């Protein structure tokens, strides 16, 4: 993620601007994934407590990997 932020010709101010933009973009991406995950609770085929817990803490994609 941060490899594209650097080059030998960048000033500290330019690097800082790119760094802040990258962090904000990553936060925005994570919020979108979290919102989708909250909206798409998976139907459970069993009533095991571990699956209920996993559904609440993992993202939708990670739940299916689990």
N, C-alpha and C positions, 0 to 999 in steps of 0.2 A: 504494500500500500504506500509506503513512504519512499520507495526507490525512485519513483517518478518525480518526486518533489525536489530532488537535488541535481545540481550540475555545478561545475567549477565556476561558472560566471554569475551565479545568483548572489545577490546581496542578502544580508540577514533579513531585511524588511521583506524582500520578495519571498524568501523561504518561509518566513512567518505567515505571510498571507496565504501561500499555498498550503501550509500545514493546517491553518485554521479552516480553510475551505475543505480539505480532506477529512478532517475530524467532523465537521458539520455534515458533510455528505454521508459519512458512515453512520452517524447518529440518525439521520433521516432515513437511511435504508433500514436500519435496525427497527425503528419505530413502525415503518410500513410492514415489515415482516411480523412484528409483534401484534399489530392491529389485525392483520389477516389471520394470524394464529388464534387470537381471541374470538374472532367471529366464526371460526370454523371448528368448533369442538367436535371431536370424532365420536361416533357412536361406539360404545363398547360392546363387544360380543360376550364378554364375561364380566362378573362383578368383583373381580379381584381389586383390593385396595391399592396395590402397586400400580395397576393400570390407571386407576382414577387419579392417583398422585402424578403419574407421568403425564397424563393429559393436561393437568393444570400447570406443570412447570416447564415442559418442553414446548418448542414451537411445533406447529402442525407437521412440518417435514421431519423433524427429529423424532417425533412420536412414532411415526411409521418406521423409521430406521430402528428405533428401540424395539 
